[in-house]
Amino acid sequence: NFFSVLGVQAQLGRTFLPEEDRPGAHHVALLSDGFWRRRFAGDTQVLGRTLDLGGEAYTVIGILSPRLDFPAKEVSLWTTLQLKPPTRRGPYFLTGVARLKKDVSLQRARVEMSTLKTSYPSGQYILSGQQFTFNALPVSEFILGDVRLALLVLMAAATLVLLIAAVNFANLMVVRSAARVREMSLRTALGASSSRIIRQLLTESTLLALTGGALGTLLAVVGVRVLVKIAPDTIPRLSQVGIDGRVLGWTALVSVVTGVLFGLAPKWKTTRLSLEEALKEGGRATTESTGKRHWHSLLVVTELSLAVMLLISAGLLTKSFWRLQRVDSGVSTERTLTMQIPLRGPRYEEAQQLDSFYPRLLERIQTLPSVRAVAVSNSLPPDSTEYSDNFSIEGRPAVPNQPPPIAYMILVSADFFRAFGIPLRRGRFFTAADAANSPPVAIISETTARQFFPNEDPLGKRITGKGEIVGVAGDVKYSGLADSIQPAIYEPLTQAHTWEAFLSVRTDAADPMSLITAVRDEIKSLDPELPVSQVGTLESRFATAVAQPRFRTTLIVSFAALALVLAVVGTYGVISYSVTQRTHEIGIRVALGAPRKSVLKLGLGQGTALAIAGVLIGLAGSFALTGLLRNLLFNVSATDWPTFAGTTLLLSATALLACYFPARRATRVDPMQALRHE
């Protein structure tokens, strides 16, 4: 009933029936829309066909909706669960989906679920009721996960860019209104009604705003397509993002509101002046009034402060991403080919079948040209969260009311450490002597040794169910590059078994992908029906691990660059307008003997004051927003002073440069021409 609970129907065929979930029932499968189109070219005749999955036959009964990307976008095929008694301890992971009744809140559901743990008995493989919990999450939180915060930050950045653009538009309209005050006054003096003038102004400004909105929408159509292509798959439902009616409506609304708010500036200004004053003000461009100057300055300070906030955010995320890329993962990633070879089906139900397959596979691939080392493991860094498990150390009693220690359980072949360049700190690595009939052994990581054997030698100690500790290996980041290193315990594949195998081939070839065909041929020679997936390089796996930080950093930097350009343009426009309005004043100053340098200082002084005010307000705003960024940063403080200082210098220098050219133009004013023109 998974799809009925979600309210999802098949676009072709049907979904599962209750009886198809019972153990022993005939195997059926549902295909995702993407997999159906990629693998079967959208052929409707695929319904009823039989697929071989791990040596077992599955009948295709339906094609699901293209809008379904739950529980994950990369799912290509669904089968029924058909729970059976476990043949091994696990660990096992299941996710349940439920709909709340209309009168039941999420909090009430959580309270009721917390009582379920008391109904499960303790046992050898079952933790006591005090050591596990049930919880309920909204489906939106489950889907978004840690992406939610990143999306909020991107939305905030886009909003800041919108505000800066709106401020620039406001400045444009106010400057334009100053030139039309006399026109509006003359029309009023000649009998034009206020409503007629308002209609004209609204028409002009709204058309201007709508034109900008239309051009922005065209750019957005292209931009969204580019973003969807470069975005990582970890962002849910990104394929469904597009320009729809809601987006067009919002764009039109923002454009109209902007046009209305700032289009009435000329009329608003004339209402504050008497007709005689308006005609005098428009008749001769004297020195710029204090009111006008303050209004323009306020707008420039606003956009500069917003730009500072965006630039600091971009700087922090860029520095965080730079450090994340250079973090020591504990392994050597170059020239390593990786792929997954899950051993499923009746051919691999017995452990003896696994014990015979892996050695033969390793032996055959090791003979290939340019292969330096080859290994099999149940997991690969940097993301192995599903392979953590509890453990205990022999001779140490369990601590009451405390959960048992947990570590990553990595099952590896003997050459795993050499293939990944993991150093040996103490003891020895696994050898061929660690066979299935030999005493069980284990290797622990440095963090495991430091955390659980702080004042003693771990060699010779025993881990319950794992055997004697024979070595200590270097730490590896199995829980993600941004997370702290967690304890890890290694077991030899000859003494433990895994059905989820990853093959890793370290090569001397410049391009590890050149070995794909040869490796596939060797696998097929052992089992022609064995599926091979997740083929790639170890470097690409690590690149995928940082794809989401790279994406959001790229967007934030793009927003910040756009904000900087808009702020510079706005500053340049205001200073240039100020110089134009003060031409008469500058001419008088020069005529009275003022040196050209003092005129240059006059323009630069105004820009410097605006830049200082904008930077200070922006710094205050950035400090207030540090809490939003803190969880997105790696090894960088949200108040990192070099980033704040560098951003301050960058914006200040850019703003002064924008002021320099209009100020230099002011030094070239001919006093005779300026006075004659006035």
Secondary structure by P-SEA (a helix, b strand, c coil): ccccccccccccccccccccccccccccccccaaaaaacccccccccccccccccbbbbbcccccccccccccccccccccccccccccccbbbbbbbbbcccccaaaaaaaaaacccccccccccccccccccccccaaaaaaccaaaaaaaaaaaaaaaaaaaaaaaaaaaaaaaaaaaaaaaaaaaacccaaaaaaaaaaaaaaaaaaaaaaaaaaaaaaaaaaaaaccccccccccccccaaaaaaaaaaaaaaaaaccaaaaaaaaaccaaaaaaaaaccccccaaaaaaaaaaaaaaaaaaaaaaaaaaaaaaaaaaaaaccccccccbbbbbbbbbcccccccaaaaaacaaaaaaaaaaccccccccccccccccccccbbbbbccccccccccccbbbbbccccccccccccccccccccccccccccccccccccaaaaaacccccccccccccccccccccccccccccccccccbbbbbbcccccccbbbbbbbccccccccaaaaaaaaaaaacccccccccccaaaaaaaaaaaaaaaaaaaaaaaaaaaaaaaaaaaaaaaaaaaaaaaaaaaaaaacccaaaaaaaaaaaaaaaaaaaaaaaaaaaaaacccccccccccccccaaaaaaaaaaaaaaaaaaaaaaaaaaaaccaaaaaaac
